[in-house]
Amino acid sequence: MSAALIDGKSFAAGLRARVAALVQPFHAQTGRTPGLAVVLVGEDPASAVYVRAKGKATREAGMESIEHKLPDTTSQEELLALVDKLNADPTVDGILVQLPLPGHLDAEEVLLRIDPGKDVDGFHPVNAGRLATGLPGFVPCTPLGCLMLLEDLHGDLSGMDAVVVGRSNIVGKPMAALLTAKSCTVTVAHSRTRNLPHYLKHADIVVAAVGRANFVKGDWIKPGATVIDVGINRVDGRLVGDVDFDSAASVAGAITPVPGGVGPMTIACLLRNTLVAAYRHEEVPLDEGII
């Protein structure tokens, strides 16, 4: 293997420490701690694991974790009423409704109901529009984490050719918008792109978020390119990414492993967004660039 490993776990630990360090001065000025409300509906095992991890990380950062666990019989009206209550609660800075929701619930309507100023997941169309037009808002946590890793590695990304493989509202589209804002030349590709290797061969940066195990092959990668693998797929009992790691690592200049690459950044960026939301709500000055 020739590629340098991008240690997302280590970077995320540093980000969480920076967030925690800013909780105390916030408390000193406002008399309260930032609060993140997480709503879990039903008994999905993976969602329950994510919610526990988010709650633990929130508390470790010195912030308040407000967890609402609802039965899978919860109606749309009941869920919307809870969101309205959290929107109106001044001690709640961030609201996260864990997806997927049970099939009888309309996730889109629920996400639209969240106050954009408390949408620390960055999924609300208002925040998506702000990102697209360069206005301040909240950026989805996974692409924000990817950008932090890229800037930590390269510094200025201006002029670099980037290919984002995937076009989801959660990762692909916001990732493309972030890289465009950093003056990269961005191509958005996906599983139906004709001759995908042609595009990747010219890319200085590849972000793979297509949701297919080992989809991107090493011989598609430009020698020395930076590869960010967002995928989390379980194959034969182990976690693998969307990139065929072994073949890509022999060509790339730097690559994120799975696990231990992008994954830890997602929760760290959620804490970061919650802290920023709290400072904004209380109108306490914060240099957001330091986190």
Salt bridges, closest charged atoms under 4 A:
GLU60 OE1 - ARG16 NH2 2.91
GLU60 OE2 - LYS56 NZ 2.77
GLU67 OE2 - ARG59 NH1 3.24
ASP84 OD1 - ARG113 NE 2.89
ASP93 OD1 - ARG32 NH2 2.77
ASP93 OD1 - HIS281 ND1 3.01
GLU151 OE2 - LYS182 NZ 3.27
ASP204 OD1 - LYS222 NZ 2.69
GLU282 OE2 - ARG32 NE 2.76
GLU288 OE1 - ARG280 NH2 2.96
